[in-house]
Amino acid sequence: MGAYQAQLKRWLRLLAARGVQELVLVNRPWPREVRLPKTLFTISTLTRLYIGVWKFPDAAGLQDASFPHLRELGIFSVSVEDGDIDAVVTRSPALEILNIQGSMKGVRLRLVSNSLRCVQIRSFAMESIDVVNAPRLECLLVSECLDPAGGSCTRIKIGHVPKLKLLGYLEPGKFVLEIQDTVIMAGIKTNASMMVTSVKTLSLRVRFGVYDDVKMVPAFLKCFPNVEALHITSEKCDQLTGKFDLEFWEERGADLSNDDPVAPVKFITRG
């Protein structure tokens, strides 16, 4: 595709002139280092856009870009830098659905949006996902994360999300959960500022053979006191790092019962 950049730009200008509303633009075959034409960001009529296997253009050159009608955005196997996705979201005041898959570089995602309702991130490598202010967000799904550079955990920061109902898939050992500037740790004493009371469905992926992972489960549950459906998937582990007898689980149950009462929960287990 790199050899046809001039033709692609002309084609995109033609689509812009015709007021195209839905567009899927994939660079095939590889490499992924072919830069996405900036001409794409002049198509202000788009309502649905999916891009795949590109290198994102410099965000500095997109200051005049605007997607006033864009409601759904998908980014697949696109090479991005810090701030690239944030900039597009900021310039999309009607955006409701954001899908990200296959980002292979550890970047920091910072979301501020008055319109977003659903964010799905899969098979990614990110240092952090910071949901700063998303008053309409109802669903946040993060799955199959890849380790960022250096093998560190991905930090998920939850800020102002008063309508968040579904959250998953939290994975102890892979994610660090932070709520309102407080890092959630095993044995932590919760308070109102650390609770997301709107969440009704919570999904966890737990390596039950890893002691440190299992200890985090009660800590996570305390932060979502109104959960009605709890999905737990048992993940494989290479070797056991602790003994989990009846006494261990009774202690974990006591940790929960000593806090404020929680809503009745429907358990759904897999694995």
N, C-alpha and C positions, 0 to 999 in steps of 0.2 A: 504493500500500500504506500510505502514511503516514496516510491518512484512516481506515484500518481497524485502527489499533493496538490498540484495546480488544478488538475481536473476535479479533485474532490472539493476544493474550495469553490469552484464554479458551480458544481452540483449543489452544494449547500446554500450558496447564494440564490440559486434557482428555487430551492425548497422554501427559503425564507420569503422570497417574492410571492410564492403561491400560498403562503400562510399555512404550511404543514403543521399538524397538531400532534401527531404521534410519530416517533422515529426510533428505530433500533439501528445503531451504528457500531459494527464490529470489525476490527482489523484482522483479517485472515488472508494468508497465513501469518504466523509470527514473523518478526520479533515484536515484542511489546514496547520497544523503545521508540517506536514511531510516534511523534508528537501529535496529539489531537488538534486539528485545525481550530484556531480561534474563531473562525467564521461560524462555527456551530453556535457560539454564544451570542450571535446576533439574531437568532431565530426566536423572536419574542412571543410567537404564537403557540409554542409547544405546550402541550398539557401532559404529555407522557414521553419520557426520554430514557432509553437504555443504551449505555456505551460499554464496550468490552475490548480488552487487549490493546490498550493505548498507553501512552505516557501523557500525563496531564500537562497542559500548557502552564506557563508561569502565571501564578495568581495575580502578580503585579500588573500584567497586561490585560486583565479582565475587569478592570475597575468600572468600565461602562457596560458590562454585561448585565442582562436582566431577563428573568423568566417570570413575568408577572402572572402567567396563567398555569405554570407547571404544577401539577398535582402529584405526579409519581416520577421518581428518579431511581434508576438502577445503575450501579457502578460495579463492573465485573472485571477482575484481573487487570486493573488499571494502576499504573505506577503513579503514586501521588506523594506529595510532600505535606508537611504540617500546614494547615490552613487552607489547602485546596478545596476539600469537601465543605469545610465551614463556610468558605466564601460563596459557593454555589447555593448552599442552604439559605444564607443571609439574603441572597439576591432572588430568592424564590418565595415570596410572601404567601403564596397559596399552597405550598408543598405540604402534602399529607402523608405520603408514603416514601420512605427512603430505604433502599436495599443496597447493601454492600457485600461483595463476596470476592474472595481471592486476592486481597491486598497482601503482598509478600514483604512489605517493608514496615518496620515498627514506626508508626506515626501516632500523633496525638489528635484525637477527634474532640472537638468542642462544639456542642449543639446549643444554639439559642434560636428558638422558633416559636412563634405564636400560632402556627398552623399545623405542625407535625402531629400526626395521630399514631403512626406505626413506624418503628425503626427495626429493621432486621439486618444483622451482621453475621456473616458466616465464613468460615475458613479464612480467617484474617490474621495478621500480625500487627497488633497495635499496642503502644505503650499505655495508652489511657483512653477511656471513653467518658467524657465529662458532659453529662446532661445538665447544663446550667439552669436553663429556664425553658420549659416546654409545657405550658399550661393546658394544652389539649392532648398531650401524649397519653395514649391508652395502652400501648403495647411496646415492650422493649425485649427483643429476642436476640441473644448473642450465643452462638454455638460453634463448636469445632474450631476453637481458637488455636493459633499457632504461637509458639513462644517468641516473644520479641527478642531483639539482639541481646546477648548476654544471659539468656535464660531466665529473665525476670518475669514476674507475674504481670498480667494486665490489670490496671486499676480501673474499676468502674465507679464513677462518682455520680451520685444522684442528688440533684438539687431540687428545684421547684417543679414538681410533677404532680399536681393535686388530683389529676384524673387517671393516673397510671393504675391499670387493673391487672395486667398480665406482665410478669417478669420472669425471664429464664435465659439461658440455662446457667445458673450460678454453679461454678465448679471450684470448691475449696482446693487450694494448691496451685490453681491456674489464675484465679482472680483474687484481687484485693478489693473488697467492697468498702466504699466510703459514702456516708450519708451526712449531708450538711456539715462537711469538714471534719467529721469524726470517722476514723478508721475502725471498722468492726473487727474485733479480735475475740478469740476464744475466752469465755469467762467474763466478758465485758458486762457491766451493769447498764442496762438500757434506760433511757429517759425519753420523753416525748419528742425531743428534737431528732432522735435517731430512728424514729418509727415512720414507716410509709404506710399509713392506715388505709389508703385507697386500694392497695393490691389485694385482689381476690384469688388469683391463680399464680402459684409460684412453682417453678421447675428447678430442680437441683440435679446435678450429676456428681456422684460421690464415689470415691475409691474407698470402699469399706474396709480394705486391708491396710489402709494408711492411717495411722493414729492421729496425726495432725489434721488431716482432712475431716475425719469423723468428729473431732472436737469442735470444728467450726459450724457444724449443722445446727446445734441449739442457738448459737450466736446469730446465725442468719434468720432463724425462725422468729426470734424475739423482735426482730426489726419489722416484721410484717404480721401484726397481731390479728388482723381481720381476714387472713387467708382462709378460703373455703375449700379450695382444691389444691393439694400438694402433690406434684409429680416428682418422683425420685427415680433416677436411673442409676443402676450400679455399674460403675466403670471398672475395667480390668486394671490390675496393678501387677508389677513385676515380682514383688515380694512383700510379705507381710511385715509391718513395722510395729505391731502392737498386738496385745491379746484383748479380745473383746468378749468378756464373759457377762453373765447376767448382772453382776454387780456394776459393771461399767455402764450398761444401758439404764439401770435404775438411777444411777447418779446423773446421767444426762437428762432423764425424765424429771428428776428433782430440780434440775437447773431451770427447766421450763415452768414447772408448777409453782416455783417460788416467785415468779414474776406475775404481772397482771394476767387475769384470765384471757384466753384467746377464744376465737370463734370455733365452733365444731368444724373439723377438717375431714375432707374426703381424701384418703390416701390412694395414690395410683403409682404402683412400683413396676419397674422394668429392669431386665438384666439378670 
